[in-house]
Amino acid sequence: MRLIIAYIQPEKLNDVKQALYKAEVYKMSVTNALGCGQQKGYHESYRGVDIEVNLLKKIRLEIAVNENFVQPTIDAIIEGAKTGMIGDGKIFVLGLERCIRIRTGEDGVEAIG
């Protein structure tokens, strides 16, 4: 079992969801996030004052998958999120020690679905 965490551009969320659905990955958690990487932010002027904005809006996806869905999930996220420009995002793959479905008490791979 693996937990896949991806940070993507907000405008790419629908494309990523469609790519995940094509890969038969339907369960995910989505949250708004702020962050910066190579982009390092940007400058804007507000009422004549120069402001440095270095925390940019991102979307954080968390997807728990069984081993046979790890690579298809990664490929789907890349397919939906990639523009070839700085700021496309990152994907992290972590080991998932245990998963329990609260409703049924199922444990392990059965709980992920």
N, C-alpha and C positions, 0 to 999 in steps of 0.2 A: 504494500500500500504506500502511496506517495501523496504528499500535499504539494500542489503546484500553485505558486503565487506569481501573478503577473501584474506588472504595472504598464498601463497602456494610455494612449491619448484618449480623452473623453469622446471625441468625435468618431473614434474607431470601434466603440463598444458594440454597435449593431452589427458591423462587419464581423467582429470576433464571435459574437453570439451565433450568427448564421453559420460561420465556419465550424464552430463547436457542434451545432445541431447536425450538420452534415456528417460529422465524425461520431455521431451518436453519443455525445457528451451533453447531458441536459441539466445536471445539477451543479450549481455554482453559487458563490456568495459574491456580491458586488458592493464595493464601498467607494466613496469619494476619498481622495487622498491629495496631499500636497507634497511636492518634492522637487529636487533638482539633481541633475547629473551633468553631463557634458554641455547641456544647453546653457547652464549657469544663469538662467533668467534673462531679463530684458529691462530696459529703461523706459519709463513713460513720464509724461508731464501731467500733473494734476494741479490745477489752479496756479500755474506758473512755477510750481516746485518740481524739480527733477526727482523722481522716485525710482529706486532700484527694486525691481520685483524679482526675487530669486527663488521663491517657492511657487512652482507652477502647478496648475490643476492636472491631476492624473486620476485614473480609475484603477482600483486594486481588485483583482479577481482572485478568489481562492477556490480551488477545485480539488477535492479529494478523489483519487482514482485508484483502481486496482492496477497491478503491474502491466497488464495487456493494453491499458488505455493511456499509459504515460506518453509514449511517443506520438500517437494520434492526437492527443490533447495539445502537446507542444507544437506540432505541425499546424494544427488548426489556429492556434493563437497567432503564430507567425504569419500564416496566410491572411488572417483578418486584420492584423495590426501593422504590418510592414508597409512603409512608404519609401524607405531608403534614405530618409532624412534623420538628422540628429533628433532624439526625443521620442523615437518609436517605442521605447520601453525596455523592460527587462523581464526575464522569466527565471524564477527560482524553483528548484525541485528539492523537496525535503522528504526525508523518511518519515513515515507516519506510524508511530508505534502501535496505536490502538484506536479503533473507531467503534462507538456503541450507538445504536439507534435507540433513542429514548422510548419511543412508542412501543416497540416490541421487545426491547432488551437484546436484540441481535448484536453479535460481536464480530469484529474482524471484517473480512471481505464481503460477507453477506450484508453487513450494515451499510457499506458504501453503495451497494446496488449495482 
